[in-house]
Amino acid sequence: MYHYRSCPFCAYTRSAMKHIDIKVEERDIARNPAYRAELIKGGGRAQVPCLRIESNEEVRWLYESQDIVRFLQRHAAQAADHAQTV
């Protein structure tokens, strides 16, 4: 997830990730200009938070903190369901 520390929407997203107990690599665009460049090149804008999602050889850039949290909640629920059926 691309973020920067003082962003309140990023803080909300990080807090939700902790509550959901899901680990996501965090890339601080304020501390590392290379991460900011990646975000702009891949996602088209420097808006944070942004979750880079890789699946089925595809890359998707998800902006908006509430959308990111909903995605992570669904992902965590699906993983839990899968673990119960195995």
Biopython code that builds the backbone (N, CA, C, O; Angstrom):
import numpy as np
from Bio.PDB.StructureBuilder import StructureBuilder

atoms = [
    (1, "MET", "N", (0.839, -1.161, 0.000)),
    (1, "MET", "CA", (0.000, 0.000, 0.000)),
    (1, "MET", "C", (0.892, 1.235, 0.000)),
    (1, "MET", "O", (1.801, 1.358, 0.820)),
    (2, "TYR", "N", (0.627, 2.125, -0.909)),
    (2, "TYR", "CA", (1.336, 3.397, -0.969)),
    (2, "TYR", "C", (0.641, 4.359, -0.010)),
    (2, "TYR", "O", (-0.587, 4.449, 0.007)),
    (3, "HIS", "N", (1.423, 5.067, 0.779)),
    (3, "HIS", "CA", (0.872, 5.932, 1.812)),
    (3, "HIS", "C", (1.914, 6.963, 2.214)),
    (3, "HIS", "O", (3.032, 6.967, 1.698)),
    (4, "TYR", "N", (1.540, 7.831, 3.134)),
    (4, "TYR", "CA", (2.517, 8.591, 3.905)),
    (4, "TYR", "C", (1.972, 8.734, 5.321)),
    (4, "TYR", "O", (0.759, 8.743, 5.531)),
    (5, "ARG", "N", (2.864, 8.845, 6.275)),
    (5, "ARG", "CA", (2.540, 8.746, 7.696)),
    (5, "ARG", "C", (1.479, 9.730, 8.170)),
    (5, "ARG", "O", (0.595, 9.340, 8.933)),
    (6, "SER", "N", (1.533, 10.969, 7.754)),
    (6, "SER", "CA", (0.638, 11.986, 8.317)),
    (6, "SER", "C", (-0.725, 12.064, 7.630)),
    (6, "SER", "O", (-1.555, 12.889, 8.010)),
    (7, "CYS", "N", (-0.963, 11.244, 6.654)),
    (7, "CYS", "CA", (-2.242, 11.239, 5.937)),
    (7, "CYS", "C", (-3.324, 10.564, 6.802)),
    (7, "CYS", "O", (-3.171, 9.397, 7.164)),
    (8, "PRO", "N", (-4.411, 11.276, 7.140)),
    (8, "PRO", "CA", (-5.446, 10.676, 7.994)),
    (8, "PRO", "C", (-6.164, 9.496, 7.335)),
    (8, "PRO", "O", (-6.571, 8.562, 8.026)),
    (9, "PHE", "N", (-6.323, 9.525, 6.026)),
    (9, "PHE", "CA", (-6.972, 8.411, 5.336)),
    (9, "PHE", "C", (-6.070, 7.178, 5.335)),
    (9, "PHE", "O", (-6.546, 6.045, 5.410)),
    (10, "CYS", "N", (-4.772, 7.415, 5.249)),
    (10, "CYS", "CA", (-3.806, 6.318, 5.334)),
    (10, "CYS", "C", (-3.808, 5.727, 6.738)),
    (10, "CYS", "O", (-3.737, 4.509, 6.902)),
    (11, "ALA", "N", (-3.890, 6.587, 7.750)),
    (11, "ALA", "CA", (-3.933, 6.118, 9.141)),
    (11, "ALA", "C", (-5.170, 5.252, 9.368)),
    (11, "ALA", "O", (-5.092, 4.219, 10.033)),
    (12, "TYR", "N", (-6.300, 5.668, 8.822)),
    (12, "TYR", "CA", (-7.533, 4.878, 8.916)),
    (12, "TYR", "C", (-7.327, 3.504, 8.287)),
    (12, "TYR", "O", (-7.721, 2.488, 8.859)),
    (13, "THR", "N", (-6.715, 3.479, 7.119)),
    (13, "THR", "CA", (-6.491, 2.221, 6.411)),
    (13, "THR", "C", (-5.516, 1.332, 7.179)),
    (13, "THR", "O", (-5.751, 0.131, 7.308)),
    (14, "ARG", "N", (-4.430, 1.904, 7.690)),
    (14, "ARG", "CA", (-3.468, 1.122, 8.482)),
    (14, "ARG", "C", (-4.126, 0.550, 9.739)),
    (14, "ARG", "O", (-3.873, -0.597, 10.106)),
    (15, "SER", "N", (-4.960, 1.340, 10.390)),
    (15, "SER", "CA", (-5.668, 0.879, 11.584)),
    (15, "SER", "C", (-6.596, -0.292, 11.251)),
    (15, "SER", "O", (-6.665, -1.269, 11.997)),
    (16, "ALA", "N", (-7.295, -0.188, 10.144)),
    (16, "ALA", "CA", (-8.183, -1.273, 9.715)),
    (16, "ALA", "C", (-7.388, -2.536, 9.394)),
    (16, "ALA", "O", (-7.821, -3.641, 9.721)),
    (17, "MET", "N", (-6.234, -2.378, 8.759)),
    (17, "MET", "CA", (-5.396, -3.546, 8.445)),
    (17, "MET", "C", (-4.963, -4.240, 9.730)),
    (17, "MET", "O", (-4.938, -5.469, 9.799)),
    (18, "LYS", "N", (-4.628, -3.462, 10.736)),
    (18, "LYS", "CA", (-4.225, -4.032, 12.026)),
    (18, "LYS", "C", (-5.405, -4.767, 12.658)),
    (18, "LYS", "O", (-5.243, -5.868, 13.183)),
    (19, "HIS", "N", (-6.588, -4.164, 12.609)),
    (19, "HIS", "CA", (-7.793, -4.773, 13.175)),
    (19, "HIS", "C", (-8.156, -6.071, 12.443)),
    (19, "HIS", "O", (-8.523, -7.062, 13.074)),
    (20, "ILE", "N", (-8.052, -6.057, 11.126)),
    (20, "ILE", "CA", (-8.349, -7.241, 10.314)),
    (20, "ILE", "C", (-7.267, -8.299, 10.494)),
    (20, "ILE", "O", (-7.488, -9.480, 10.226)),
    (21, "ASP", "N", (-6.103, -7.868, 10.947)),
    (21, "ASP", "CA", (-4.924, -8.724, 11.118)),
    (21, "ASP", "C", (-4.427, -9.232, 9.765)),
    (21, "ASP", "O", (-4.230, -10.429, 9.554)),
    (22, "ILE", "N", (-4.236, -8.282, 8.870)),
    (22, "ILE", "CA", (-3.707, -8.606, 7.549)),
    (22, "ILE", "C", (-2.446, -7.780, 7.326)),
    (22, "ILE", "O", (-2.401, -6.592, 7.642)),
    (23, "LYS", "N", (-1.436, -8.422, 6.783)),
    (23, "LYS", "CA", (-0.155, -7.759, 6.545)),
    (23, "LYS", "C", (-0.073, -7.344, 5.079)),
    (23, "LYS", "O", (-0.314, -8.144, 4.175)),
    (24, "VAL", "N", (0.267, -6.093, 4.869)),
    (24, "VAL", "CA", (0.427, -5.540, 3.528)),
    (24, "VAL", "C", (1.717, -4.728, 3.524)),
    (24, "VAL", "O", (1.980, -3.965, 4.454)),
    (25, "GLU", "N", (2.510, -4.894, 2.488)),
    (25, "GLU", "CA", (3.725, -4.085, 2.384)),
    (25, "GLU", "C", (3.337, -2.616, 2.285)),
    (25, "GLU", "O", (2.463, -2.243, 1.503)),
    (26, "GLU", "N", (3.995, -1.790, 3.085)),
    (26, "GLU", "CA", (3.713, -0.357, 3.085)),
    (26, "GLU", "C", (4.860, 0.395, 2.426)),
    (26, "GLU", "O", (6.028, 0.176, 2.747)),
    (27, "ARG", "N", (4.513, 1.281, 1.504)),
    (27, "ARG", "CA", (5.503, 2.085, 0.788)),
    (27, "ARG", "C", (5.203, 3.561, 1.008)),
    (27, "ARG", "O", (4.228, 4.099, 0.482)),
    (28, "ASP", "N", (6.051, 4.198, 1.789)),
    (28, "ASP", "CA", (5.866, 5.604, 2.165)),
    (28, "ASP", "C", (6.398, 6.509, 1.051)),
    (28, "ASP", "O", (7.606, 6.599, 0.836)),
    (29, "ILE", "N", (5.480, 7.177, 0.349)),
    (29, "ILE", "CA", (5.888, 8.000, -0.796)),
    (29, "ILE", "C", (6.550, 9.305, -0.371)),
    (29, "ILE", "O", (7.218, 9.949, -1.181)),
    (30, "ALA", "N", (6.375, 9.704, 0.887)),
    (30, "ALA", "CA", (7.026, 10.927, 1.370)),
    (30, "ALA", "C", (8.492, 10.670, 1.713)),
    (30, "ALA", "O", (9.323, 11.573, 1.612)),
    (31, "ARG", "N", (8.804, 9.461, 2.111)),
    (31, "ARG", "CA", (10.175, 9.117, 2.506)),
    (31, "ARG", "C", (11.007, 8.543, 1.365)),
    (31, "ARG", "O", (12.237, 8.582, 1.406)),
    (32, "ASN", "N", (10.335, 8.010, 0.348)),
    (32, "ASN", "CA", (11.063, 7.368, -0.740)),
    (32, "ASN", "C", (10.518, 7.854, -2.089)),
    (32, "ASN", "O", (9.439, 7.429, -2.504)),
    (33, "PRO", "N", (11.241, 8.730, -2.769)),
    (33, "PRO", "CA", (10.775, 9.263, -4.055)),
    (33, "PRO", "C", (10.546, 8.176, -5.113)),
    (33, "PRO", "O", (9.729, 8.355, -6.016)),
    (34, "ALA", "N", (11.253, 7.067, -5.008)),
    (34, "ALA", "CA", (11.062, 5.975, -5.970)),
    (34, "ALA", "C", (9.657, 5.385, -5.838)),
    (34, "ALA", "O", (9.044, 5.021, -6.842)),
    (35, "TYR", "N", (9.145, 5.287, -4.618)),
    (35, "TYR", "CA", (7.783, 4.784, -4.411)),
    (35, "TYR", "C", (6.756, 5.748, -5.005)),
    (35, "TYR", "O", (5.764, 5.320, -5.594)),
    (36, "ARG", "N", (6.996, 7.033, -4.849)),
    (36, "ARG", "CA", (6.091, 8.032, -5.427)),
    (36, "ARG", "C", (6.080, 7.908, -6.951)),
    (36, "ARG", "O", (5.024, 7.977, -7.580)),
    (37, "ALA", "N", (7.250, 7.728, -7.529)),
    (37, "ALA", "CA", (7.356, 7.569, -8.984)),
    (37, "ALA", "C", (6.630, 6.306, -9.445)),
    (37, "ALA", "O", (5.942, 6.328, -10.465)),
    (38, "GLU", "N", (6.776, 5.200, -8.699)),
    (38, "GLU", "CA", (6.066, 3.951, -9.027)),
    (38, "GLU", "C", (4.560, 4.174, -9.020)),
    (38, "GLU", "O", (3.847, 3.730, -9.920)),
    (39, "LEU", "N", (4.087, 4.870, -7.989)),
    (39, "LEU", "CA", (2.656, 5.125, -7.836)),
    (39, "LEU", "C", (2.115, 5.937, -9.008)),
    (39, "LEU", "O", (1.065, 5.610, -9.561)),
    (40, "ILE", "N", (2.819, 6.978, -9.382)),
    (40, "ILE", "CA", (2.375, 7.821, -10.496)),
    (40, "ILE", "C", (2.436, 7.059, -11.813)),
    (40, "ILE", "O", (1.515, 7.139, -12.625)),
    (41, "LYS", "N", (3.517, 6.324, -12.021)),
    (41, "LYS", "CA", (3.665, 5.571, -13.271)),
    (41, "LYS", "C", (2.608, 4.474, -13.390)),
    (41, "LYS", "O", (2.003, 4.303, -14.449)),
    (42, "GLY", "N", (2.389, 3.742, -12.318)),
    (42, "GLY", "CA", (1.455, 2.616, -12.369)),
    (42, "GLY", "C", (0.004, 3.010, -12.217)),
    (42, "GLY", "O", (-0.857, 2.547, -12.966)),
    (43, "GLY", "N", (-0.268, 3.872, -11.241)),
    (43, "GLY", "CA", (-1.647, 4.226, -10.932)),
    (43, "GLY", "C", (-2.140, 5.482, -11.614)),
    (43, "GLY", "O", (-3.344, 5.719, -11.707)),
    (44, "GLY", "N", (-1.200, 6.289, -12.093)),
    (44, "GLY", "CA", (-1.588, 7.486, -12.824)),
    (44, "GLY", "C", (-1.703, 8.748, -11.994)),
    (44, "GLY", "O", (-1.904, 9.833, -12.540)),
    (45, "ARG", "N", (-1.578, 8.619, -10.669)),
    (45, "ARG", "CA", (-1.657, 9.804, -9.808)),
    (45, "ARG", "C", (-0.968, 9.523, -8.475)),
    (45, "ARG", "O", (-0.723, 8.370, -8.118)),
    (46, "ALA", "N", (-0.666, 10.576, -7.760)),
    (46, "ALA", "CA", (0.069, 10.456, -6.495)),
    (46, "ALA", "C", (-0.865, 10.450, -5.289)),
    (46, "ALA", "O", (-0.456, 10.833, -4.193)),
    (47, "GLN", "N", (-2.093, 10.029, -5.469)),
    (47, "GLN", "CA", (-3.074, 10.000, -4.380)),
    (47, "GLN", "C", (-2.815, 8.808, -3.470)),
    (47, "GLN", "O", (-2.549, 7.699, -3.936)),
    (48, "VAL", "N", (-2.896, 9.053, -2.160)),
    (48, "VAL", "CA", (-2.769, 7.977, -1.185)),
    (48, "VAL", "C", (-3.960, 8.013, -0.236)),
    (48, "VAL", "O", (-4.556, 9.071, -0.034)),
    (49, "PRO", "N", (-4.314, 6.875, 0.348)),
    (49, "PRO", "CA", (-3.684, 5.584, 0.176)),
    (49, "PRO", "C", (-4.042, 4.973, -1.173)),
    (49, "PRO", "O", (-5.057, 5.304, -1.786)),
    (50, "CYS", "N", (-3.185, 4.086, -1.602)),
    (50, "CYS", "CA", (-3.421, 3.337, -2.829)),
    (50, "CYS", "C", (-2.900, 1.922, -2.627)),
    (50, "CYS", "O", (-1.756, 1.724, -2.219)),
    (51, "LEU", "N", (-3.735, 0.955, -2.909)),
    (51, "LEU", "CA", (-3.352, -0.446, -2.793)),
    (51, "LEU", "C", (-3.098, -1.001, -4.186)),
    (51, "LEU", "O", (-3.966, -0.966, -5.058)),
    (52, "ARG", "N", (-1.892, -1.513, -4.374)),
    (52, "ARG", "CA", (-1.539, -2.161, -5.646)),
    (52, "ARG", "C", (-1.880, -3.631, -5.498)),
    (52, "ARG", "O", (-1.344, -4.317, -4.627)),
    (53, "ILE", "N", (-2.780, -4.116, -6.358)),
    (53, "ILE", "CA", (-3.275, -5.485, -6.265)),
    (53, "ILE", "C", (-2.801, -6.259, -7.482)),
    (53, "ILE", "O", (-3.075, -5.871, -8.618)),
    (54, "GLU", "N", (-2.101, -7.337, -7.247)),
    (54, "GLU", "CA", (-1.644, -8.214, -8.321)),
    (54, "GLU", "C", (-2.413, -9.522, -8.236)),
    (54, "GLU", "O", (-2.410, -10.186, -7.199)),
    (55, "SER", "N", (-3.073, -9.892, -9.328)),
    (55, "SER", "CA", (-3.755, -11.184, -9.383)),
    (55, "SER", "C", (-3.931, -11.592, -10.835)),
    (55, "SER", "O", (-4.230, -10.773, -11.703)),
    (56, "ASN", "N", (-3.738, -12.869, -11.069)),
    (56, "ASN", "CA", (-3.905, -13.425, -12.415)),
    (56, "ASN", "C", (-3.157, -12.626, -13.470)),
    (56, "ASN", "O", (-3.707, -12.299, -14.522)),
    (57, "GLU", "N", (-1.900, -12.315, -13.181)),
    (57, "GLU", "CA", (-1.040, -11.596, -14.123)),
    (57, "GLU", "C", (-1.540, -10.188, -14.443)),
    (57, "GLU", "O", (-1.130, -9.590, -15.438)),
    (58, "GLU", "N", (-2.426, -9.662, -13.595)),
    (58, "GLU", "CA", (-2.986, -8.338, -13.790)),
    (58, "GLU", "C", (-2.634, -7.461, -12.595)),
    (58, "GLU", "O", (-2.505, -7.953, -11.473)),
    (59, "VAL", "N", (-2.481, -6.182, -12.835)),
    (59, "VAL", "CA", (-2.221, -5.236, -11.750)),
    (59, "VAL", "C", (-3.361, -4.225, -11.720)),
    (59, "VAL", "O", (-3.742, -3.653, -12.741)),
    (60, "ARG", "N", (-3.888, -4.027, -10.529)),
    (60, "ARG", "CA", (-4.981, -3.081, -10.322)),
    (60, "ARG", "C", (-4.557, -2.099, -9.239)),
    (60, "ARG", "O", (-3.890, -2.488, -8.281)),
    (61, "TRP", "N", (-4.928, -0.850, -9.375)),
    (61, "TRP", "CA", (-4.589, 0.194, -8.402)),
    (61, "TRP", "C", (-5.884, 0.654, -7.756)),
    (61, "TRP", "O", (-6.754, 1.215, -8.422)),
    (62, "LEU", "N", (-6.007, 0.414, -6.465)),
    (62, "LEU", "CA", (-7.239, 0.745, -5.754)),
    (62, "LEU", "C", (-6.998, 1.951, -4.846)),
    (62, "LEU", "O", (-6.192, 1.892, -3.917)),
    (63, "TYR", "N", (-7.699, 3.027, -5.125)),
    (63, "TYR", "CA", (-7.614, 4.253, -4.333)),
    (63, "TYR", "C", (-8.822, 4.305, -3.395)),
    (63, "TYR", "O", (-9.723, 3.471, -3.484)),
    (64, "GLU", "N", (-8.829, 5.258, -2.527)),
    (64, "GLU", "CA", (-9.910, 5.512, -1.562)),
    (64, "GLU", "C", (-9.824, 4.536, -0.387)),
    (64, "GLU", "O", (-9.907, 3.320, -0.559)),
    (65, "SER", "N", (-9.660, 5.091, 0.787)),
    (65, "SER", "CA", (-9.448, 4.296, 1.995)),
    (65, "SER", "C", (-10.587, 3.312, 2.265)),
    (65, "SER", "O", (-10.326, 2.161, 2.617)),
    (66, "GLN", "N", (-11.822, 3.729, 2.111)),
    (66, "GLN", "CA", (-12.943, 2.824, 2.386)),
    (66, "GLN", "C", (-12.997, 1.678, 1.385)),
    (66, "GLN", "O", (-13.332, 0.554, 1.758)),
    (67, "ASP", "N", (-12.675, 1.939, 0.132)),
    (67, "ASP", "CA", (-12.630, 0.874, -0.872)),
    (67, "ASP", "C", (-11.521, -0.125, -0.544)),
    (67, "ASP", "O", (-11.704, -1.334, -0.687)),
    (68, "ILE", "N", (-10.383, 0.384, -0.107)),
    (68, "ILE", "CA", (-9.261, -0.485, 0.255)),
    (68, "ILE", "C", (-9.644, -1.361, 1.443)),
    (68, "ILE", "O", (-9.389, -2.565, 1.430)),
    (69, "VAL", "N", (-10.251, -0.773, 2.464)),
    (69, "VAL", "CA", (-10.648, -1.537, 3.651)),
    (69, "VAL", "C", (-11.667, -2.604, 3.280)),
    (69, "VAL", "O", (-11.550, -3.744, 3.729)),
    (70, "ARG", "N", (-12.663, -2.261, 2.471)),
    (70, "ARG", "CA", (-13.656, -3.263, 2.039)),
    (70, "ARG", "C", (-12.984, -4.404, 1.286)),
    (70, "ARG", "O", (-13.302, -5.571, 1.514)),
    (71, "PHE", "N", (-12.055, -4.073, 0.388)),
    (71, "PHE", "CA", (-11.337, -5.103, -0.362)),
    (71, "PHE", "C", (-10.586, -6.028, 0.595)),
    (71, "PHE", "O", (-10.657, -7.249, 0.459)),
    (72, "LEU", "N", (-9.872, -5.454, 1.555)),
    (72, "LEU", "CA", (-9.087, -6.258, 2.498)),
    (72, "LEU", "C", (-9.986, -7.107, 3.393)),
    (72, "LEU", "O", (-9.633, -8.241, 3.719)),
    (73, "GLN", "N", (-11.131, -6.583, 3.792)),
    (73, "GLN", "CA", (-12.077, -7.365, 4.597)),
    (73, "GLN", "C", (-12.591, -8.567, 3.807)),
    (73, "GLN", "O", (-12.661, -9.676, 4.336)),
    (74, "ARG", "N", (-12.947, -8.349, 2.547)),
    (74, "ARG", "CA", (-13.404, -9.462, 1.697)),
    (74, "ARG", "C", (-12.295, -10.483, 1.509)),
    (74, "ARG", "O", (-12.528, -11.689, 1.594)),
    (75, "HIS", "N", (-11.093, -9.997, 1.255)),
    (75, "HIS", "CA", (-9.944, -10.880, 1.051)),
    (75, "HIS", "C", (-9.691, -11.729, 2.301)),
    (75, "HIS", "O", (-9.466, -12.935, 2.197)),
    (76, "ALA", "N", (-9.728, -11.108, 3.469)),
    (76, "ALA", "CA", (-9.504, -11.827, 4.726)),
    (76, "ALA", "C", (-10.614, -12.848, 4.969)),
    (76, "ALA", "O", (-10.336, -13.962, 5.415)),
    (77, "ALA", "N", (-11.865, -12.487, 4.683)),
    (77, "ALA", "CA", (-12.991, -13.405, 4.874)),
    (77, "ALA", "C", (-12.884, -14.597, 3.931)),
    (77, "ALA", "O", (-13.145, -15.731, 4.334)),
    (78, "GLN", "N", (-12.505, -14.351, 2.681)),
    (78, "GLN", "CA", (-12.341, -15.445, 1.721)),
    (78, "GLN", "C", (-11.218, -16.374, 2.145)),
    (78, "GLN", "O", (-11.341, -17.593, 2.021)),
    (79, "ALA", "N", (-10.131, -15.817, 2.643)),
    (79, "ALA", "CA", (-9.010, -16.636, 3.105)),
    (79, "ALA", "C", (-9.432, -17.483, 4.300)),
    (79, "ALA", "O", (-9.047, -18.648, 4.397)),
    (80, "ALA", "N", (-10.220, -16.911, 5.210)),
    (80, "ALA", "CA", (-10.697, -17.658, 6.377)),
    (80, "ALA", "C", (-11.640, -18.775, 5.949)),
    (80, "ALA", "O", (-11.554, -19.888, 6.469)),
    (81, "ASP", "N", (-12.544, -18.492, 5.005)),
    (81, "ASP", "CA", (-13.457, -19.517, 4.495)),
    (81, "ASP", "C", (-12.687, -20.648, 3.839)),
    (81, "ASP", "O", (-13.005, -21.820, 4.036)),
    (82, "HIS", "N", (-11.683, -20.299, 3.064)),
    (82, "HIS", "CA", (-10.868, -21.304, 2.380)),
    (82, "HIS", "C", (-10.129, -22.171, 3.394)),
    (82, "HIS", "O", (-10.037, -23.386, 3.221)),
    (83, "ALA", "N", (-9.609, -21.566, 4.435)),
    (83, "ALA", "CA", (-8.870, -22.308, 5.461)),
    (83, "ALA", "C", (-9.785, -23.284, 6.192)),
    (83, "ALA", "O", (-9.339, -24.358, 6.595)),
    (84, "GLN", "N", (-11.057, -22.931, 6.370)),
    (84, "GLN", "CA", (-12.000, -23.807, 7.057)),
    (84, "GLN", "C", (-12.413, -24.987, 6.201)),
    (84, "GLN", "O", (-12.741, -26.048, 6.733)),
    (85, "THR", "N", (-12.405, -24.827, 4.882)),
    (85, "THR", "CA", (-12.840, -25.910, 3.996)),
    (85, "THR", "C", (-11.712, -26.850, 3.622)),
    (85, "THR", "O", (-11.959, -27.902, 3.033)),
    (86, "VAL", "N", (-10.488, -26.499, 3.949)),
    (86, "VAL", "CA", (-9.341, -27.342, 3.591)),
    (86, "VAL", "C", (-9.090, -28.359, 4.654)),
    (86, "VAL", "O", (-8.165, -29.162, 4.534)),
]
sb = StructureBuilder()
sb.init_structure("model")
sb.init_model(0)
sb.init_chain("A")
sb.init_seg("    ")
for serial, (resi, resn, name, xyz) in enumerate(atoms, 1):
    if name == "N":
        sb.init_residue(resn, " ", resi, " ")
    sb.init_atom(name, np.array(xyz, "f"), 0.0, 1.0, " ", f" {name:<3s}", serial, name[0])
structure = sb.get_structure()
